[in-house]
Each structure stands twice: as structure tokens, then as C-alpha cells.
């Protein structure tokens, strides 16, 4: 039995998982694990090595051998790939789509799920992603699924990218719709609401409202 709970937060891109998981981890005194960043890191490593995002076997090898870690810094979490801070490099539109592509390969998912389970085996962690409550920790003590209207999710992403991102809102919306289809129809670990998860539509909610709704449902917290 784990001494501290495992908490999972799943949902599509732009639903508010990242911000909510960061703030919830701070308030609950838990460690946050961004599983999506791990897939992004594989996509980035593959691009740097000239490996196609369609080559499942070679991608699986990359996922098994890369040195990936997280480091807290000034209220945020930095992603380190082989000791290099790639927090910004993995957030480009290209790598976002690459993450969705590489995550469809069973060899990649098997390798990264093993890493994620090892990171969270003792509890006291909040895992953010798309299959954390269905595949990685289906026995998590608290499971959440955040969602929002796709137009709102795309707008959030568009504002996050900013003018320097070089994308029009319509392009971001198109990418969001395409990624939703990829994530929900892939053969391995498709995006879905985990059994027993608390479903929360964040379309009209503030960040504080989302975090408070999740906090109240953590094991040991008052409602």
C-alpha cells in the first residue's frame, strides 16, 4: 500500500491540465510528473537523430535509452533531456504534433509507461497526461479528466503561443481538432475518460475554480 496517494489528470490539449497540475501539486505538497512532456522529448530526440516519427521500432529504442528528468525552478518545472533544458524546444507546434505521432506507437508507450510507473511507485505524485488514469495508474487514489470546448482549447493555446509563434488562430484550431482525432483513435492507449474519474468541463471556469474543484476531491481533503 502506498503511503501517499497517486493522482492522475487526463484530458485533451488545452483543457487546463498543465496549469491545474502545477498549482495542485504546489498546494498539496506533491511532485508533478508531466507525461506529455516525455512524449514530446522523444519526438524532439527523434527529430534530432533523423528518425522518422513513423518508425515505431527506432522510436521505442529512443524512448528506452533517453536520459529524461524534471527539475523544479521558480514555480515551474523544467524538462531536461540528457541534462539539457528542452522546456521551450518541446513546446513548438511541430513537436506537439510529433508527440501525438510518436505516442501512437506501442513500443514508445511501453517504454515511457514503465518510466512513469517507476517515478510514481511510492505515491505523492500528480501525473498529467492522456492515459495516466487508464493505463499508467488505473489504481490511482484520485483520477480526474479535464475537458473544454475545442474552440476554447485552441484559443488558450493560441494565446499561449503568442504572436511570435507565427500561427493564426484558425491553424491552431485545425491542429487541435486533428490531434483530438489522433489521440482518441490511436490503437495503443487512446484518450478516454478513466473509470471512476471525476470529469470537469473547464470551458467557463477560472484556473482557481478548477484547482479548488480538484483539491476538494483529493484523499484526505475536506469538501
C-alpha atoms as one frame of an Amber mdcrd trajectory, in Angstrom:
protein
   0.000   0.000   0.000   1.286   3.487  -0.912   1.844   5.896   1.975   0.748
   8.850  -0.159  -1.788   8.882  -2.997  -1.227   8.848  -6.726  -3.302  11.466
  -8.547  -3.885  11.424 -12.304  -5.130  14.268 -14.506  -6.004  13.345 -18.083
  -7.627  15.244 -20.920  -7.072  16.748 -24.376  -4.654  19.553 -25.184  -5.750
  22.958 -23.889  -8.133  21.641 -21.242  -6.051  23.211 -18.468  -4.166  20.137
 -17.252  -0.746  21.763 -17.086  -1.691  24.830 -15.056  -4.030  22.858 -12.797
  -1.467  20.131 -12.107   1.277  22.649 -11.308  -0.884  24.581  -8.833  -2.462
  21.480  -7.337   0.958  19.913  -6.756   2.146  23.090  -5.022  -0.894  23.308
  -2.751  -0.936  19.606  -1.916   2.831  19.273  -1.456   3.126  16.637  -4.182
   5.501  16.019  -7.092   4.173  16.734 -10.581   5.058  14.433 -13.489   4.253
  15.782 -16.962   3.902  12.606 -19.021   3.094  14.562 -22.168   6.486  16.256
 -21.939   8.081  12.812 -22.056   6.453  12.051 -25.417   7.445  15.479 -26.658
  11.025  14.758 -25.625  11.005  11.520 -27.609   9.699  13.401 -30.656  12.431
  16.019 -30.263  15.168  13.428 -29.777  13.954  11.530 -32.846  13.942  14.685
 -34.966  17.497  15.484 -33.864  18.635  11.954 -34.704  16.885  11.936 -38.062
  14.469   9.178 -37.034  11.036   9.240 -38.641   8.028   9.629 -36.344   6.572
   6.634 -38.212   9.432   4.292 -37.268   7.996   2.602 -34.182  10.927   0.276
 -33.539  13.596   3.000 -33.545  11.346   5.371 -31.589  10.915   2.667 -28.953
  14.682   2.384 -28.682  14.969   6.153 -28.198  12.248   6.110 -25.528  14.068
   3.365 -23.612  17.514   4.950 -23.632  16.986   8.713 -23.334  18.006  10.373
 -20.067  14.887  12.323 -19.089  14.269  14.199 -15.842  12.307  17.097 -14.355
  13.599  19.971 -12.249  11.614  22.494 -10.238  12.660  26.078 -10.934  10.987
  29.278  -9.809   7.473  27.920  -9.570   7.710  25.967 -12.843   9.034  22.572
 -13.848  11.851  22.336 -16.374  12.295  19.340 -18.662  15.820  18.004 -19.051
  16.896  15.765 -21.920  20.375  14.403 -21.352  20.941  17.277 -18.926  19.867
  19.900 -21.490  16.879  22.110 -20.677  14.455  21.499 -23.565  11.378  23.015
 -21.920  10.858  25.503 -24.762  12.117  23.282 -27.585   9.443  20.644 -26.919
   6.580  23.178 -26.997   6.717  24.166 -30.668   3.690  23.330 -32.875   5.848
  20.875 -34.852   6.939  18.919 -31.780   3.374  18.997 -30.424   2.174  17.139
 -33.491   5.236  14.907 -33.319   4.373  13.951 -29.753   0.937  12.821 -30.880
   2.518  10.812 -33.710   5.149   9.036 -31.608   2.671   8.317 -28.808   0.695
   6.115 -31.201   3.497   3.524 -31.212   3.180   0.719 -28.697   6.951   0.429
 -28.202   7.164   4.085 -27.185   4.214   3.899 -24.828   5.518   0.704 -23.210
   8.915   2.284 -22.542   7.577   5.562 -21.162   4.805   3.977 -19.096   7.471
   1.893 -17.367   9.421   5.071 -16.568   6.271   6.801 -15.297   5.303   3.918
 -13.041   8.791   3.886 -11.571   8.618   7.638 -10.893   5.269   7.319  -9.127
   5.537   3.950  -7.414   5.779   5.416  -3.902   2.901   7.859  -4.344   2.819
  11.533  -3.506   2.716  12.367  -7.208   0.367  14.045  -9.673   0.660  12.701
 -13.202  -0.622  14.823 -16.061  -1.264  13.339 -19.495  -3.652  11.422 -21.694
  -3.554   7.882 -20.296  -2.319   8.291 -16.729  -5.607   7.141 -15.190  -6.401
   4.475 -17.775  -3.026   2.801 -18.361  -0.227   4.149 -16.178  -2.035   4.118
 -12.821  -5.565   2.708 -13.229  -5.481   2.109  -9.446  -4.746   5.766  -8.640
  -6.362   7.033  -5.467  -7.758  10.066  -7.313  -8.438  10.315 -11.060  -9.506
  13.447 -12.918 -10.407  14.194 -16.537 -10.371  17.819 -17.678 -12.117  18.851
 -20.883 -13.301  22.004 -22.666 -14.859  23.044 -25.945 -12.292  22.625 -28.720
 -12.653  26.270 -29.827 -11.811  27.414 -26.297  -8.912  24.987 -26.006  -7.495
  26.252 -29.298  -7.867  29.874 -28.163  -5.962  29.110 -24.965  -3.191  27.505
 -26.976  -3.144  30.423 -29.437  -2.723  32.912 -26.594  -0.010  30.739 -25.055
   1.961  30.658 -28.318   1.596  34.421 -28.823   2.236  36.457 -31.990   5.836
  35.269 -32.165   4.535  31.730 -32.687   3.666  32.577 -36.277   0.337  30.700
 -36.274  -3.124  32.055 -36.950  -5.952  31.019 -34.618  -7.549  29.011 -37.429
  -4.364  26.979 -37.797  -4.196  26.297 -34.062  -7.837  25.214 -34.098  -7.196
  22.881 -37.032  -4.198  21.369 -35.226  -6.283  20.861 -32.072  -9.033  19.067
 -33.979  -6.518  16.877 -35.810  -4.715  15.989 -32.594  -8.006  15.127 -30.876
  -8.714  12.632 -33.637  -5.204  11.154 -33.453  -5.265  10.812 -29.676  -8.772
   9.344 -29.430  -8.467   6.839 -32.286  -4.919   5.522 -31.865  -4.590   1.775
 -31.353  -2.478   1.996 -28.203  -3.922   3.718 -25.102  -6.447   6.021 -26.798
  -7.590   9.126 -24.954 -10.702   8.377 -22.901 -12.222   9.158 -19.518 -10.789
   6.716 -16.935 -13.199   4.522 -14.987 -14.170   6.268 -11.769 -12.638   9.592
 -12.793 -14.096  12.974 -11.853 -14.960  14.710 -15.140 -14.664  18.501 -15.187
 -15.549  20.803 -18.095 -13.262  23.825 -17.735 -14.729  25.854 -20.618 -16.181
  28.580 -18.386 -14.113  28.033 -15.229 -11.218  30.105 -13.903  -7.922  28.476
 -13.010  -8.655  28.870  -9.295 -12.082  27.272  -9.698 -10.568  24.284 -11.472
  -7.802  23.785  -8.919 -10.191  24.123  -5.982 -12.608  21.602  -7.508  -9.762
  19.094  -7.794  -8.255  19.876  -4.394 -11.550  19.183  -2.625 -11.559  15.697
  -4.110  -8.061  14.691  -3.069  -7.848  11.882  -0.498  -7.895  13.383   2.990
  -9.066  16.828   1.852 -12.257  18.405   3.124 -15.092  19.038   0.692
